[in-house]
Each structure stands twice: as structure tokens, then as C-alpha cells.
């Protein structure tokens, strides 16, 4: 994922968590916050230690970023959002992560039009 699409600073995460609106399913929670300006969408990923050890957490983080990277053209501009992985995400493969993220992104209203297939 390119730098312009990342949330990196602690203050950015804190702002999204405090002021954003959340949508969830069994595997993921997405917290979305619109920001001033029309810049590219920015994503942050949070995976708790409750989900698993470092190898599992990093694998989930990579899968979420990869799935979202393909959808960047379909995402609304000017939003910041954080994806929080729940324990159910640890045992999922790529296609399951893709399906689950599509569902929760659609619920959060992140896509410009119809969600990609």
C-alpha cells in the first residue's frame, strides 16, 4: 500500500476512533471518518494481541491491506478509516477476507457505487 493511502500517526488513529462511525460484522470492525479536503482515502489496520501471536497478526494485516489496495479506485475520496480485526479473522483465507471486507465496507458506505466483485 502506497504512503498516501496509509494512516500512520497516533493522532490520526485517535481522531478516527473518537469521532468516526463504526460498522461491523463477525470478523472486522470499520471505523470511518470524513475529513476536510478531497484527498485520497487513507486506511489504518489494527489487530489486537487477542487475535493471535505476531505471525497471525501480521498475516491478517497484510491480507486486509492487499484486498483494500485493489479497491482504492472504488473507495470514496476524503475519508479516513480504520479496520479492526476480530478473532474470527485469524482462520480466514484470502477469499474469505475479501468477502467479509466487501460486506463490512458496504455497510460502512465506503464504496462510491456498487462494491467490486
N, CA, C and O atoms as CSV, one atom per row, in Angstrom:
chain,resi,resn,atom,element,x,y,z
A,1,UNK,N,N,0.850,-1.173,0.000
A,1,UNK,CA,C,0.000,0.000,0.000
A,1,UNK,C,C,0.896,1.236,0.000
A,1,UNK,O,O,1.824,1.334,0.803
A,2,UNK,N,N,0.622,2.169,-0.891
A,2,UNK,CA,C,1.450,3.361,-1.020
A,2,UNK,C,C,1.249,4.295,0.168
A,2,UNK,O,O,0.217,4.251,0.837
A,3,UNK,N,N,2.246,5.142,0.424
A,3,UNK,CA,C,2.233,6.017,1.585
A,3,UNK,C,C,1.024,6.930,1.653
A,3,UNK,O,O,0.492,7.175,2.735
A,4,UNK,N,N,0.584,7.435,0.508
A,4,UNK,CA,C,-0.527,8.384,0.505
A,4,UNK,C,C,-1.838,7.763,0.962
A,4,UNK,O,O,-2.777,8.486,1.295
A,5,UNK,N,N,-1.921,6.436,0.986
A,5,UNK,CA,C,-3.145,5.750,1.385
A,5,UNK,C,C,-3.085,5.203,2.810
A,5,UNK,O,O,-3.983,4.464,3.214
A,6,UNK,N,N,-2.058,5.544,3.575
A,6,UNK,CA,C,-1.875,4.975,4.910
A,6,UNK,C,C,-2.188,5.975,6.016
A,6,UNK,O,O,-1.910,7.168,5.892
A,7,UNK,N,N,-2.762,5.477,7.083
A,7,UNK,CA,C,-2.841,6.218,8.334
A,7,UNK,C,C,-1.677,5.715,9.175
A,7,UNK,O,O,-1.579,4.516,9.436
A,8,UNK,N,N,-0.802,6.602,9.600
A,8,UNK,CA,C,0.381,6.167,10.327
A,8,UNK,C,C,0.468,6.768,11.739
A,8,UNK,O,O,0.877,6.093,12.684
A,9,UNK,N,N,0.083,8.029,11.865
A,9,UNK,CA,C,0.300,8.718,13.131
A,9,UNK,C,C,-0.747,8.354,14.169
A,9,UNK,O,O,-1.907,8.097,13.847
A,10,UNK,N,N,-0.319,8.339,15.399
A,10,UNK,CA,C,-1.205,8.011,16.514
A,10,UNK,C,C,-2.386,8.985,16.598
A,10,UNK,O,O,-3.511,8.580,16.891
A,11,UNK,N,N,-2.123,10.265,16.338
A,11,UNK,CA,C,-3.193,11.262,16.392
A,11,UNK,C,C,-4.262,11.002,15.343
A,11,UNK,O,O,-5.445,11.227,15.598
A,12,UNK,N,N,-3.860,10.528,14.156
A,12,UNK,CA,C,-4.841,10.204,13.116
A,12,UNK,C,C,-5.738,9.050,13.561
A,12,UNK,O,O,-6.957,9.110,13.394
A,13,UNK,N,N,-5.140,8.006,14.122
A,13,UNK,CA,C,-5.922,6.878,14.626
A,13,UNK,C,C,-6.870,7.339,15.731
A,13,UNK,O,O,-8.047,6.979,15.737
A,14,UNK,N,N,-6.351,8.133,16.661
A,14,UNK,CA,C,-7.157,8.611,17.783
A,14,UNK,C,C,-8.350,9.438,17.289
A,14,UNK,O,O,-9.462,9.286,17.793
A,15,UNK,N,N,-8.121,10.300,16.317
A,15,UNK,CA,C,-9.186,11.143,15.775
A,15,UNK,C,C,-10.282,10.284,15.143
A,15,UNK,O,O,-11.469,10.543,15.342
A,16,UNK,N,N,-9.885,9.264,14.385
A,16,UNK,CA,C,-10.870,8.374,13.745
A,16,UNK,C,C,-11.658,7.604,14.809
A,16,UNK,O,O,-12.879,7.489,14.711
A,17,UNK,N,N,-10.969,7.080,15.819
A,17,UNK,CA,C,-11.654,6.314,16.857
A,17,UNK,C,C,-12.622,7.185,17.656
A,17,UNK,O,O,-13.715,6.731,17.993
A,18,UNK,N,N,-12.246,8.420,17.962
A,18,UNK,CA,C,-13.083,9.276,18.793
A,18,UNK,C,C,-14.283,9.855,18.040
A,18,UNK,O,O,-15.373,9.967,18.601
A,19,UNK,N,N,-14.086,10.222,16.773
A,19,UNK,CA,C,-15.141,10.933,16.057
A,19,UNK,C,C,-15.802,10.125,14.947
A,19,UNK,O,O,-16.803,10.566,14.383
A,20,UNK,N,N,-15.263,8.955,14.622
A,20,UNK,CA,C,-15.783,8.185,13.493
A,20,UNK,C,C,-17.002,7.359,13.852
A,20,UNK,O,O,-17.360,7.207,15.020
A,21,UNK,N,N,-17.632,6.829,12.808
A,21,UNK,CA,C,-18.777,5.946,12.979
A,21,UNK,C,C,-18.372,4.532,12.581
A,21,UNK,O,O,-17.637,4.338,11.613
A,22,UNK,N,N,-18.852,3.557,13.327
A,22,UNK,CA,C,-18.395,2.195,13.101
A,22,UNK,C,C,-19.477,1.324,12.481
A,22,UNK,O,O,-20.675,1.541,12.667
A,23,UNK,N,N,-19.003,0.329,11.736
A,23,UNK,CA,C,-19.833,-0.740,11.190
A,23,UNK,C,C,-19.062,-2.026,11.416
A,23,UNK,O,O,-17.831,-2.023,11.431
A,24,UNK,N,N,-19.781,-3.121,11.591
A,24,UNK,CA,C,-19.081,-4.355,11.939
A,24,UNK,C,C,-19.790,-5.584,11.393
A,24,UNK,O,O,-20.979,-5.566,11.075
A,25,UNK,N,N,-19.009,-6.647,11.300
A,25,UNK,CA,C,-19.540,-7.991,11.120
A,25,UNK,C,C,-18.761,-8.883,12.088
A,25,UNK,O,O,-18.094,-8.371,12.987
A,26,UNK,N,N,-18.831,-10.182,11.925
A,26,UNK,CA,C,-18.192,-11.063,12.907
A,26,UNK,C,C,-16.664,-11.011,12.889
A,26,UNK,O,O,-16.026,-11.282,13.906
A,27,UNK,N,N,-16.073,-10.667,11.749
A,27,UNK,CA,C,-14.620,-10.706,11.636
A,27,UNK,C,C,-13.943,-9.338,11.714
A,27,UNK,O,O,-12.797,-9.250,12.154
A,28,UNK,N,N,-14.630,-8.269,11.296
A,28,UNK,CA,C,-13.999,-6.957,11.211
A,28,UNK,C,C,-14.927,-5.852,11.712
A,28,UNK,O,O,-16.151,-5.950,11.623
A,29,UNK,N,N,-14.308,-4.805,12.237
A,29,UNK,CA,C,-14.994,-3.561,12.563
A,29,UNK,C,C,-14.322,-2.480,11.727
A,29,UNK,O,O,-13.095,-2.439,11.634
A,30,UNK,N,N,-15.117,-1.604,11.117
A,30,UNK,CA,C,-14.566,-0.494,10.344
A,30,UNK,C,C,-15.077,0.801,10.956
A,30,UNK,O,O,-16.283,0.998,11.105
A,31,UNK,N,N,-14.143,1.682,11.309
A,31,UNK,CA,C,-14.484,2.993,11.844
A,31,UNK,C,C,-14.133,4.015,10.763
A,31,UNK,O,O,-12.987,4.079,10.318
A,32,UNK,N,N,-15.120,4.817,10.339
A,32,UNK,CA,C,-14.958,5.729,9.207
A,32,UNK,C,C,-15.152,7.172,9.667
A,32,UNK,O,O,-16.055,7.478,10.446
A,33,UNK,N,N,-14.282,8.050,9.166
A,33,UNK,CA,C,-14.386,9.476,9.460
A,33,UNK,C,C,-14.100,10.266,8.194
A,33,UNK,O,O,-13.065,10.078,7.554
A,34,UNK,N,N,-15.029,11.157,7.833
A,34,UNK,CA,C,-14.777,12.047,6.695
A,34,UNK,C,C,-13.857,13.160,7.155
A,34,UNK,O,O,-13.945,13.619,8.294
A,35,UNK,N,N,-12.970,13.596,6.262
A,35,UNK,CA,C,-12.068,14.680,6.613
A,35,UNK,C,C,-12.227,15.819,5.617
A,35,UNK,O,O,-12.806,15.648,4.544
A,36,UNK,N,N,-11.716,16.958,5.978
A,36,UNK,CA,C,-11.784,18.116,5.094
A,36,UNK,C,C,-10.880,17.883,3.896
A,36,UNK,O,O,-9.829,17.253,4.017
A,37,UNK,N,N,-11.280,18.382,2.759
A,37,UNK,CA,C,-10.477,18.180,1.557
A,37,UNK,C,C,-10.921,16.944,0.810
A,37,UNK,O,O,-11.726,16.147,1.292
A,38,UNK,N,N,-10.377,16.811,-0.367
A,38,UNK,CA,C,-10.766,15.696,-1.221
A,38,UNK,C,C,-9.580,14.810,-1.554
A,38,UNK,O,O,-9.459,14.335,-2.683
A,39,UNK,N,N,-8.712,14.584,-0.593
A,39,UNK,CA,C,-7.547,13.751,-0.829
A,39,UNK,C,C,-7.929,12.291,-0.973
A,39,UNK,O,O,-9.107,11.943,-0.897
A,40,UNK,N,N,-6.957,11.451,-1.178
A,40,UNK,CA,C,-7.242,10.016,-1.327
A,40,UNK,C,C,-7.722,9.406,-0.010
A,40,UNK,O,O,-7.461,9.954,1.060
A,41,UNK,N,N,-8.420,8.278,-0.085
A,41,UNK,CA,C,-8.818,7.604,1.152
A,41,UNK,C,C,-7.574,7.083,1.870
A,41,UNK,O,O,-6.614,6.654,1.230
A,42,UNK,N,N,-7.598,7.122,3.192
A,42,UNK,CA,C,-6.469,6.613,3.968
A,42,UNK,C,C,-6.959,5.512,4.895
A,42,UNK,O,O,-8.017,5.634,5.513
A,43,UNK,N,N,-6.183,4.436,4.987
A,43,UNK,CA,C,-6.577,3.272,5.771
A,43,UNK,C,C,-5.547,2.984,6.860
A,43,UNK,O,O,-4.343,3.151,6.665
A,44,UNK,N,N,-6.051,2.552,7.998
A,44,UNK,CA,C,-5.225,2.045,9.078
A,44,UNK,C,C,-5.744,0.679,9.462
A,44,UNK,O,O,-6.940,0.414,9.340
A,45,UNK,N,N,-4.870,-0.188,9.923
A,45,UNK,CA,C,-5.275,-1.536,10.314
A,45,UNK,C,C,-4.822,-1.773,11.745
A,45,UNK,O,O,-3.675,-1.499,12.100
A,46,UNK,N,N,-5.727,-2.282,12.555
A,46,UNK,CA,C,-5.425,-2.573,13.948
A,46,UNK,C,C,-5.775,-4.028,14.231
A,46,UNK,O,O,-6.897,-4.471,13.989
A,47,UNK,N,N,-4.795,-4.763,14.748
A,47,UNK,CA,C,-5.012,-6.167,15.099
A,47,UNK,C,C,-4.497,-6.371,16.519
A,47,UNK,O,O,-3.304,-6.218,16.778
A,48,UNK,N,N,-5.383,-6.711,17.424
A,48,UNK,CA,C,-5.056,-6.877,18.832
A,48,UNK,C,C,-4.279,-8.165,19.087
A,48,UNK,O,O,-4.312,-9.097,18.284
A,49,UNK,N,N,-3.590,-8.198,20.207
A,49,UNK,CA,C,-2.876,-9.414,20.592
A,49,UNK,C,C,-3.829,-10.557,20.914
A,49,UNK,O,O,-3.427,-11.721,20.910
A,50,UNK,N,N,-5.075,-10.237,21.190
A,50,UNK,CA,C,-6.076,-11.273,21.463
A,50,UNK,C,C,-6.315,-12.147,20.240
A,50,UNK,O,O,-6.724,-13.301,20.370
A,51,UNK,N,N,-6.061,-11.606,19.053
A,51,UNK,CA,C,-6.307,-12.329,17.809
A,51,UNK,C,C,-5.308,-13.458,17.628
A,51,UNK,O,O,-5.668,-14.518,17.115
A,52,UNK,N,N,-4.073,-13.257,18.033
A,52,UNK,CA,C,-3.058,-14.287,17.887
A,52,UNK,C,C,-1.664,-13.719,18.088
A,52,UNK,O,O,-1.487,-12.553,18.440
A,53,UNK,N,N,-0.702,-14.558,17.860
A,53,UNK,CA,C,0.690,-14.121,18.001
A,53,UNK,C,C,1.096,-13.272,16.799
A,53,UNK,O,O,0.297,-13.066,15.886
A,54,UNK,N,N,2.317,-12.785,16.795
A,54,UNK,CA,C,2.771,-11.810,15.803
A,54,UNK,C,C,2.621,-12.302,14.366
A,54,UNK,O,O,2.261,-11.524,13.482
A,55,UNK,N,N,2.890,-13.575,14.125
A,55,UNK,CA,C,2.792,-14.109,12.768
A,55,UNK,C,C,1.353,-14.015,12.258
A,55,UNK,O,O,1.119,-13.635,11.110
A,56,UNK,N,N,0.409,-14.358,13.102
A,56,UNK,CA,C,-1.009,-14.319,12.732
A,56,UNK,C,C,-1.455,-12.878,12.533
A,56,UNK,O,O,-2.143,-12.568,11.560
A,57,UNK,N,N,-1.069,-12.001,13.448
A,57,UNK,CA,C,-1.469,-10.594,13.341
A,57,UNK,C,C,-0.919,-9.958,12.069
A,57,UNK,O,O,-1.638,-9.234,11.381
A,58,UNK,N,N,0.333,-10.214,11.753
A,58,UNK,CA,C,0.935,-9.650,10.543
A,58,UNK,C,C,0.292,-10.216,9.282
A,58,UNK,O,O,0.132,-9.494,8.298
A,59,UNK,N,N,-0.075,-11.477,9.293
A,59,UNK,CA,C,-0.744,-12.086,8.141
A,59,UNK,C,C,-2.090,-11.421,7.889
A,59,UNK,O,O,-2.424,-11.110,6.746
A,60,UNK,N,N,-2.865,-11.200,8.947
A,60,UNK,CA,C,-4.163,-10.532,8.805
A,60,UNK,C,C,-3.951,-9.115,8.279
A,60,UNK,O,O,-4.672,-8.669,7.386
A,61,UNK,N,N,-2.978,-8.416,8.822
A,61,UNK,CA,C,-2.695,-7.040,8.387
A,61,UNK,C,C,-2.355,-7.005,6.898
A,61,UNK,O,O,-2.851,-6.149,6.165
A,62,UNK,N,N,-1.516,-7.928,6.455
A,62,UNK,CA,C,-1.151,-7.983,5.038
A,62,UNK,C,C,-2.350,-8.292,4.152
A,62,UNK,O,O,-2.507,-7.683,3.094
A,63,UNK,N,N,-3.198,-9.227,4.568
A,63,UNK,CA,C,-4.380,-9.577,3.780
A,63,UNK,C,C,-5.333,-8.395,3.652
A,63,UNK,O,O,-5.834,-8.118,2.562
A,64,UNK,N,N,-5.586,-7.698,4.752
A,64,UNK,CA,C,-6.500,-6.546,4.720
A,64,UNK,C,C,-5.954,-5.468,3.801
A,64,UNK,O,O,-6.699,-4.899,3.003
A,65,UNK,N,N,-4.672,-5.181,3.901
A,65,UNK,CA,C,-4.068,-4.148,3.051
A,65,UNK,C,C,-4.100,-4.545,1.578
A,65,UNK,O,O,-4.345,-3.700,0.717
A,66,UNK,N,N,-3.859,-5.800,1.284
A,66,UNK,CA,C,-3.851,-6.258,-0.107
A,66,UNK,C,C,-5.243,-6.191,-0.719
A,66,UNK,O,O,-5.396,-5.728,-1.849
A,67,UNK,N,N,-6.245,-6.639,-0.002
A,67,UNK,CA,C,-7.609,-6.581,-0.514
A,67,UNK,C,C,-8.018,-5.128,-0.737
A,67,UNK,O,O,-8.597,-4.802,-1.773
A,68,UNK,N,N,-7.727,-4.264,0.213
A,68,UNK,CA,C,-8.102,-2.856,0.105
A,68,UNK,C,C,-7.334,-2.152,-1.000
A,68,UNK,O,O,-7.873,-1.252,-1.643
A,69,UNK,N,N,-6.099,-2.539,-1.231
A,69,UNK,CA,C,-5.280,-1.919,-2.278
A,69,UNK,C,C,-5.940,-2.057,-3.648
A,69,UNK,O,O,-5.895,-1.130,-4.457
A,70,UNK,N,N,-6.546,-3.199,-3.906
A,70,UNK,CA,C,-7.215,-3.420,-5.191
A,70,UNK,C,C,-8.488,-2.587,-5.331
A,70,UNK,O,O,-8.938,-2.323,-6.445
A,71,UNK,N,N,-9.071,-2.171,-4.197
A,71,UNK,CA,C,-10.326,-1.440,-4.225
A,71,UNK,C,C,-10.157,0.070,-4.124
A,71,UNK,O,O,-11.159,0.784,-4.106
A,72,UNK,N,N,-8.950,0.578,-4.059
A,72,UNK,CA,C,-8.733,2.015,-3.865
A,72,UNK,C,C,-9.472,2.870,-4.890
A,72,UNK,O,O,-10.047,3.886,-4.497
A,73,UNK,N,N,-9.493,2.525,-6.182
A,73,UNK,CA,C,-10.247,3.366,-7.128
A,73,UNK,C,C,-11.749,3.423,-6.847
A,73,UNK,O,O,-12.402,4.395,-7.226
A,74,UNK,N,N,-12.308,2.406,-6.194
A,74,UNK,CA,C,-13.733,2.375,-5.905
A,74,UNK,C,C,-14.097,3.012,-4.570
A,74,UNK,O,O,-15.281,3.150,-4.263
A,75,UNK,N,N,-13.106,3.405,-3.769
A,75,UNK,CA,C,-13.381,3.992,-2.459
A,75,UNK,C,C,-13.634,5.486,-2.577
A,75,UNK,O,O,-13.083,6.156,-3.451
A,76,UNK,N,N,-14.475,6.000,-1.686
A,76,UNK,CA,C,-14.770,7.430,-1.675
A,76,UNK,C,C,-13.515,8.215,-1.303
A,76,UNK,O,O,-12.765,7.794,-0.422
A,77,UNK,N,N,-13.276,9.353,-1.962
A,77,UNK,CA,C,-12.139,10.184,-1.570
A,77,UNK,C,C,-12.464,10.975,-0.308
A,77,UNK,O,O,-13.630,11.189,0.022
A,78,UNK,N,N,-11.423,11.403,0.387
A,78,UNK,CA,C,-11.604,12.270,1.549
A,78,UNK,C,C,-12.098,11.569,2.800
A,78,UNK,O,O,-12.730,12.201,3.646
A,79,UNK,N,N,-11.825,10.272,2.939
A,79,UNK,CA,C,-12.200,9.570,4.166
A,79,UNK,C,C,-10.978,8.924,4.785
A,79,UNK,O,O,-10.042,8.524,4.091
A,80,UNK,N,N,-11.006,8.831,6.093
A,80,UNK,CA,C,-10.030,8.040,6.844
A,80,UNK,C,C,-10.811,6.899,7.470
A,80,UNK,O,O,-11.909,7.107,7.985
A,81,UNK,N,N,-10.255,5.693,7.432
A,81,UNK,CA,C,-10.927,4.595,8.099
A,81,UNK,C,C,-9.920,3.611,8.667
A,81,UNK,O,O,-8.825,3.421,8.137
A,82,UNK,N,N,-10.333,2.993,9.767
A,82,UNK,CA,C,-9.507,2.011,10.458
A,82,UNK,C,C,-10.251,0.693,10.460
A,82,UNK,O,O,-11.429,0.634,10.815
A,83,UNK,N,N,-9.562,-0.365,10.063
A,83,UNK,CA,C,-10.110,-1.718,10.076
A,83,UNK,C,C,-9.566,-2.411,11.315
A,83,UNK,O,O,-8.352,-2.504,11.495
A,84,UNK,N,N,-10.450,-2.893,12.159
A,84,UNK,CA,C,-10.065,-3.616,13.370
A,84,UNK,C,C,-10.427,-5.077,13.162
A,84,UNK,O,O,-11.583,-5.404,12.896
A,85,UNK,N,N,-9.446,-5.948,13.282
A,85,UNK,CA,C,-9.685,-7.381,13.087
A,85,UNK,C,C,-10.124,-8.018,14.398
A,85,UNK,O,O,-9.555,-7.756,15.458
A,86,UNK,N,N,-11.143,-8.856,14.305
A,86,UNK,CA,C,-11.594,-9.632,15.452
A,86,UNK,C,C,-10.988,-11.028,15.375
A,86,UNK,O,O,-10.344,-11.378,14.386
A,87,UNK,N,N,-11.195,-11.823,16.421
A,87,UNK,CA,C,-10.546,-13.132,16.496
A,87,UNK,C,C,-10.956,-14.064,15.363
A,87,UNK,O,O,-10.169,-14.932,14.985
A,88,UNK,N,N,-12.146,-13.919,14.813
A,88,UNK,CA,C,-12.597,-14.783,13.725
A,88,UNK,C,C,-11.779,-14.639,12.458
A,88,UNK,O,O,-11.779,-15.540,11.619
A,89,UNK,N,N,-11.080,-13.521,12.301
A,89,UNK,CA,C,-10.299,-13.279,11.087
A,89,UNK,C,C,-9.030,-14.119,11.027
A,89,UNK,O,O,-8.439,-14.261,9.957
A,90,UNK,N,N,-8.605,-14.671,12.143
A,90,UNK,CA,C,-7.335,-15.404,12.197
A,90,UNK,C,C,-7.333,-16.657,11.331
A,90,UNK,O,O,-6.287,-17.047,10.812
A,91,UNK,N,N,-8.478,-17.286,11.170
A,91,UNK,CA,C,-8.524,-18.561,10.449
A,91,UNK,C,C,-9.018,-18.409,9.007
A,91,UNK,O,O,-9.298,-19.411,8.348
A,92,UNK,N,N,-9.128,-17.193,8.514
A,92,UNK,CA,C,-9.694,-16.961,7.189
A,92,UNK,C,C,-8.615,-16.953,6.107
A,92,UNK,O,O,-7.479,-16.550,6.356
A,93,UNK,N,N,-8.984,-17.405,4.893
A,93,UNK,CA,C,-8.079,-17.313,3.762
A,93,UNK,C,C,-8.383,-16.026,2.980
A,93,UNK,O,O,-9.246,-15.243,3.377
A,94,UNK,N,N,-7.673,-15.818,1.874
A,94,UNK,CA,C,-7.779,-14.577,1.114
A,94,UNK,C,C,-9.206,-14.305,0.639
A,94,UNK,O,O,-9.711,-13.195,0.806
A,95,UNK,N,N,-9.857,-15.302,0.051
A,95,UNK,CA,C,-11.206,-15.102,-0.486
A,95,UNK,C,C,-12.218,-14.792,0.613
A,95,UNK,O,O,-13.129,-13.989,0.410
A,96,UNK,N,N,-12.064,-15.415,1.757
A,96,UNK,CA,C,-12.967,-15.154,2.865
A,96,UNK,C,C,-12.763,-13.734,3.414
A,96,UNK,O,O,-13.731,-13.050,3.748
A,97,UNK,N,N,-11.511,-13.300,3.505
A,97,UNK,CA,C,-11.220,-11.942,3.956
A,97,UNK,C,C,-11.811,-10.940,2.977
A,97,UNK,O,O,-12.402,-9.940,3.384
A,98,UNK,N,N,-11.653,-11.207,1.692
A,98,UNK,CA,C,-12.182,-10.322,0.658
A,98,UNK,C,C,-13.701,-10.200,0.768
A,98,UNK,O,O,-14.240,-9.094,0.713
A,99,UNK,N,N,-14.382,-11.312,0.921
A,99,UNK,CA,C,-15.837,-11.314,1.034
A,99,UNK,C,C,-16.301,-10.579,2.293
A,99,UNK,O,O,-17.246,-9.792,2.245
A,100,UNK,N,N,-15.638,-10.837,3.404
A,100,UNK,CA,C,-16.009,-10.213,4.667
A,100,UNK,C,C,-15.763,-8.709,4.639
A,100,UNK,O,O,-16.590,-7.937,5.125
A,101,UNK,N,N,-14.626,-8.285,4.071
A,101,UNK,CA,C,-14.334,-6.857,3.976
A,101,UNK,C,C,-15.307,-6.157,3.031
A,101,UNK,O,O,-15.733,-5.035,3.307
A,102,UNK,N,N,-15.665,-6.805,1.916
A,102,UNK,CA,C,-16.640,-6.218,0.996
A,102,UNK,C,C,-17.954,-5.954,1.738
A,102,UNK,O,O,-18.564,-4.895,1.590
A,103,UNK,N,N,-18.371,-6.930,2.531
A,103,UNK,CA,C,-19.608,-6.798,3.285
A,103,UNK,C,C,-19.549,-5.643,4.276
A,103,UNK,O,O,-20.471,-4.828,4.324
A,104,UNK,N,N,-18.490,-5.558,5.062
A,104,UNK,CA,C,-18.411,-4.517,6.096
A,104,UNK,C,C,-18.144,-3.140,5.481
A,104,UNK,O,O,-18.620,-2.140,6.017
A,105,UNK,N,N,-17.399,-3.057,4.375
A,105,UNK,CA,C,-17.195,-1.777,3.693
A,105,UNK,C,C,-18.515,-1.271,3.113
A,105,UNK,O,O,-18.800,-0.075,3.165
A,106,UNK,N,N,-19.315,-2.179,2.563
A,106,UNK,CA,C,-20.608,-1.785,2.018
A,106,UNK,C,C,-21.511,-1.255,3.126
A,106,UNK,O,O,-22.205,-0.256,2.935
A,107,UNK,N,N,-21.509,-1.909,4.274
A,107,UNK,CA,C,-22.309,-1.448,5.412
A,107,UNK,C,C,-21.856,-0.081,5.897
A,107,UNK,O,O,-22.669,0.730,6.340
A,108,UNK,N,N,-20.546,0.174,5.810
A,108,UNK,CA,C,-19.998,1.454,6.273
A,108,UNK,C,C,-20.177,2.561,5.244
A,108,UNK,O,O,-20.002,3.735,5.570
A,109,UNK,N,N,-20.525,2.211,4.002
A,109,UNK,CA,C,-20.724,3.209,2.956
A,109,UNK,C,C,-19.428,3.778,2.416
A,109,UNK,O,O,-19.361,4.962,2.086
A,110,UNK,N,N,-18.407,2.959,2.321
A,110,UNK,CA,C,-17.090,3.412,1.875
A,110,UNK,C,C,-16.978,3.426,0.352
A,110,UNK,O,O,-16.221,4.224,-0.200
A,111,UNK,N,N,-17.715,2.560,-0.329
A,111,UNK,CA,C,-17.617,2.482,-1.786
A,111,UNK,C,C,-18.368,3.644,-2.439
A,111,UNK,O,O,-19.386,4.108,-1.925
A,112,UNK,N,N,-17.848,4.107,-3.582
A,112,UNK,CA,C,-18.509,5.169,-4.343
A,112,UNK,C,C,-19.838,4.693,-4.912
A,112,UNK,O,O,-20.858,5.366,-4.768
A,113,UNK,N,N,-19.824,3.544,-5.550
A,113,UNK,CA,C,-21.017,2.981,-6.186
A,113,UNK,C,C,-21.160,1.539,-5.700
A,113,UNK,O,O,-20.944,1.251,-4.523
A,114,UNK,N,N,-21.517,0.652,-6.595
A,114,UNK,CA,C,-21.656,-0.759,-6.234
A,114,UNK,C,C,-20.300,-1.330,-5.867
A,114,UNK,O,O,-19.299,-0.987,-6.496
A,115,UNK,N,N,-20.244,-2.208,-4.848
A,115,UNK,CA,C,-18.971,-2.787,-4.467
A,115,UNK,C,C,-18.397,-3.677,-5.560
A,115,UNK,O,O,-19.147,-4.306,-6.306
A,116,UNK,N,N,-17.081,-3.735,-5.658
A,116,UNK,CA,C,-16.451,-4.577,-6.680
A,116,UNK,C,C,-16.664,-6.049,-6.386
A,116,UNK,O,O,-16.937,-6.429,-5.248
A,117,UNK,N,N,-16.542,-6.861,-7.396
A,117,UNK,CA,C,-16.731,-8.296,-7.201
A,117,UNK,C,C,-15.410,-8.983,-6.936
A,117,UNK,O,O,-15.373,-10.199,-6.747
